[in-house]
Amino acid sequence: MPPSTDDQPGKKLPERKPRRGGGRRPGKQPGAPGAYLAWNDHPDGTIPHFPQGACACGADLAGAGDLGVRYSHQVTDLPEARAQTVQHGRHEVRCACGRIHVAGAPPEAAGAPGTVTYGLNFQAWCVFLMVMHHIPVERCADIIESMSGARPSDGWVHGLLARAAEAVAVAGQAIRALIILARVICGDETPVRSGPGPKTRKKYLHVACTNLLTCYFLGDRDLASFKSFVYSDLHGTVVVHDRYQNYDSFDGISHQLRTQHLLRDLEDAAQSYPDAIWPAQIASELRAPLHAANVARDQGLAVVPDEAITGHLRLFRHGVNAGLSAVRRVPGATTKQPPALHLLECLKHREADVLRFLTDTAVPPTSNQADYAEFGVMRTRRWMPWHAGGPGPAKAA
């Protein structure tokens, strides 16, 4: 039965589930950045207000003496935005020599003479809503209409994406070059619908980013697409990724395996082996170094001190060895092995790639930045204009 029938007569209400999160209070957490409306010492304008009416003595207050401002109030608001149509008249003049000259069209009136075009601010608002705030095309046109009173067509709004991409092509190349030169980047790939056709037609959106820069590429999940992206041009770069096999095909990079994926796989192992101790032990002893790395990074340390992690690493390795002794390889060259075995072998044989964030605090243990970059595109996948195999728009934060 649907939840809407929970309050029907004679039906017992479902028990409330306990809150998750270890007793965390709702709302803003201690230490989290806040926001408030501060007093502006240099307001954009001042409106004087004087008492009106009559005094108790019967005199009109319009003739009372001004003693100055007694109280002040500030209101921060947005001015009403309405689309305005400005006509640009291009004059022609005749020189003394007889030659005739016609004034050139300003950038905001680049259309053919006698036509009406949307101005640069109008175009910029559309691109801003779609790209920065991930608003789909139709909703973007609706918002622009609500703001300005003029509604552009959905096709015109969609066409702005290609025009904007062309306008920032040089900047995109510069961002790609800076990504290649970065010492640490986060990489990821995710399926996404691309172009017209059935819903099953999908490509993969590749993301490479730092805390300031993001570069996109639309292709497949094969090695050829990885090589066409930035990875073939990396040398000495640390890439934070999800253990997908294609990342291991490039000799010029070092690896940091995403710890949130490892912890998720350890949770799966705990469910598959409910009586085993090693999944919880490994997860606990991996979270402790993560906390130590955050503390060291906040303190400006380049490396996590040994005294903060030695005991945890010893228990981490003991847990991995215990897991390997319990989860045995299934005989047979083509036999599918347990997922927990692949996880344990990764933790055992790629420990340096799992714990690289301890020896270099500039390396993030996760790649949440790549997830955020992908999430924005996934929200706007209905209007993605990129061609398969071509670079997507680069973005600077």
WOTA-V346158 format. One record per backbone hydrogen bond with DSSP energy under -1.0 kcal/mol. CO is the residue of the C=O (numbers start at 1). NH is the residue of the N-H. E is the energy in kcal/mol with one decimal. If there is no record, write none. Layout:
co=CO nh=NH e=E
co=CO nh=NH e=E
//
This chain:
co=2 nh=5 e=-2.0
co=3 nh=6 e=-1.8
co=5 nh=8 e=-1.5
co=8 nh=11 e=-1.9
co=29 nh=32 e=-2.1
co=53 nh=61 e=-2.6
co=55 nh=58 e=-1.9
co=59 nh=55 e=-3.2
co=60 nh=63 e=-1.4
co=61 nh=64 e=-1.5
co=91 nh=103 e=-2.7
co=93 nh=101 e=-2.9
co=95 nh=98 e=-2.0
co=99 nh=95 e=-3.4
co=101 nh=93 e=-2.9
co=106 nh=109 e=-1.7
co=112 nh=115 e=-1.7
co=119 nh=123 e=-2.2
co=120 nh=124 e=-2.8
co=121 nh=125 e=-2.2
co=122 nh=126 e=-1.5
co=123 nh=127 e=-2.3
co=124 nh=128 e=-2.6
co=125 nh=129 e=-2.3
co=126 nh=130 e=-2.2
co=127 nh=131 e=-2.9
co=128 nh=132 e=-1.4
co=128 nh=133 e=-1.0
co=129 nh=135 e=-1.9
co=136 nh=140 e=-2.4
co=137 nh=141 e=-2.3
co=138 nh=142 e=-1.9
co=139 nh=143 e=-2.5
co=140 nh=144 e=-2.5
co=141 nh=145 e=-2.0
co=142 nh=146 e=-2.2
co=143 nh=147 e=-2.3
co=144 nh=148 e=-2.9
co=145 nh=149 e=-2.2
co=148 nh=83 e=-2.5
co=153 nh=157 e=-2.1
co=154 nh=158 e=-2.6
co=155 nh=159 e=-2.1
co=158 nh=161 e=-1.4
co=159 nh=163 e=-1.6
co=160 nh=164 e=-3.0
co=161 nh=165 e=-2.6
co=162 nh=166 e=-2.2
co=163 nh=167 e=-1.9
co=164 nh=168 e=-1.6
co=166 nh=169 e=-1.1
co=168 nh=172 e=-2.6
co=169 nh=173 e=-2.0
co=170 nh=174 e=-2.0
co=171 nh=175 e=-2.5
co=172 nh=176 e=-2.3
co=173 nh=177 e=-2.1
co=174 nh=178 e=-2.2
co=175 nh=179 e=-2.4
co=176 nh=180 e=-2.1
co=177 nh=181 e=-1.6
co=183 nh=238 e=-2.7
co=185 nh=240 e=-2.5
co=186 nh=209 e=-2.1
co=188 nh=207 e=-2.7
co=190 nh=205 e=-3.2
co=192 nh=203 e=-2.9
co=198 nh=201 e=-1.8
co=201 nh=194 e=-1.1
co=203 nh=192 e=-2.8
co=204 nh=219 e=-2.6
co=205 nh=190 e=-1.6
co=206 nh=217 e=-1.7
co=207 nh=188 e=-1.8
co=208 nh=215 e=-2.6
co=209 nh=186 e=-2.8
co=212 nh=397 e=-3.7
co=213 nh=210 e=-2.6
co=214 nh=395 e=-3.4
co=215 nh=208 e=-2.2
co=216 nh=392 e=-1.2
co=217 nh=206 e=-3.6
co=218 nh=389 e=-2.0
co=219 nh=204 e=-3.6
co=222 nh=226 e=-1.6
co=223 nh=227 e=-2.5
co=224 nh=228 e=-1.7
co=225 nh=229 e=-1.1
co=230 nh=233 e=-1.4
co=231 nh=234 e=-1.1
co=237 nh=254 e=-3.0
co=238 nh=185 e=-2.6
co=239 nh=256 e=-2.0
co=240 nh=187 e=-2.7
co=241 nh=258 e=-2.6
co=244 nh=247 e=-1.6
co=245 nh=248 e=-1.4
co=246 nh=249 e=-1.6
co=252 nh=236 e=-2.8
co=254 nh=239 e=-2.7
co=256 nh=241 e=-1.8
co=258 nh=262 e=-1.6
co=259 nh=263 e=-2.8
co=260 nh=264 e=-1.7
co=261 nh=265 e=-2.5
co=262 nh=266 e=-2.0
co=263 nh=267 e=-1.8
co=264 nh=268 e=-1.8
co=265 nh=269 e=-2.1
co=266 nh=270 e=-2.1
co=267 nh=271 e=-1.5
co=268 nh=272 e=-2.0
co=269 nh=273 e=-2.3
co=273 nh=276 e=-1.7
co=277 nh=281 e=-2.0
co=278 nh=282 e=-2.6
co=279 nh=283 e=-2.2
co=280 nh=284 e=-2.5
co=281 nh=285 e=-2.5
co=283 nh=287 e=-2.1
co=284 nh=288 e=-1.7
co=286 nh=290 e=-1.4
co=287 nh=291 e=-2.1
co=288 nh=292 e=-2.2
co=289 nh=293 e=-2.5
co=290 nh=294 e=-1.9
co=291 nh=295 e=-2.2
co=292 nh=296 e=-2.5
co=293 nh=297 e=-2.5
co=294 nh=298 e=-2.2
co=295 nh=299 e=-1.5
co=296 nh=301 e=-2.7
co=297 nh=300 e=-1.3
co=302 nh=361 e=-2.3
co=305 nh=308 e=-1.2
co=306 nh=309 e=-1.5
co=306 nh=310 e=-2.4
co=309 nh=313 e=-2.7
co=310 nh=314 e=-1.9
co=311 nh=315 e=-1.9
co=312 nh=316 e=-2.3
co=313 nh=317 e=-2.5
co=314 nh=318 e=-2.1
co=315 nh=319 e=-2.3
co=316 nh=320 e=-2.0
co=317 nh=321 e=-2.5
co=318 nh=322 e=-2.5
co=319 nh=323 e=-2.2
co=320 nh=324 e=-2.3
co=321 nh=325 e=-1.8
co=322 nh=326 e=-1.1
co=323 nh=327 e=-2.8
co=338 nh=342 e=-1.4
co=339 nh=343 e=-2.1
co=340 nh=344 e=-2.6
co=341 nh=345 e=-2.6
co=342 nh=346 e=-1.9
co=343 nh=347 e=-2.4
co=344 nh=348 e=-2.0
co=345 nh=349 e=-2.9
co=346 nh=350 e=-2.1
co=350 nh=354 e=-1.6
co=351 nh=355 e=-2.5
co=353 nh=257 e=-2.3
co=355 nh=358 e=-2.0
co=358 nh=304 e=-2.6
co=360 nh=363 e=-2.0
co=365 nh=259 e=-2.6
co=367 nh=371 e=-1.4
co=368 nh=372 e=-2.6
co=369 nh=373 e=-2.1
co=370 nh=374 e=-2.2
co=371 nh=375 e=-2.6
co=372 nh=376 e=-1.8
co=373 nh=377 e=-1.1
co=374 nh=378 e=-2.8
co=375 nh=379 e=-1.7
co=377 nh=380 e=-1.1
co=378 nh=381 e=-1.1
co=380 nh=383 e=-1.7
co=381 nh=384 e=-1.1
co=387 nh=390 e=-2.0
co=390 nh=218 e=-1.9
co=395 nh=214 e=-2.8
//
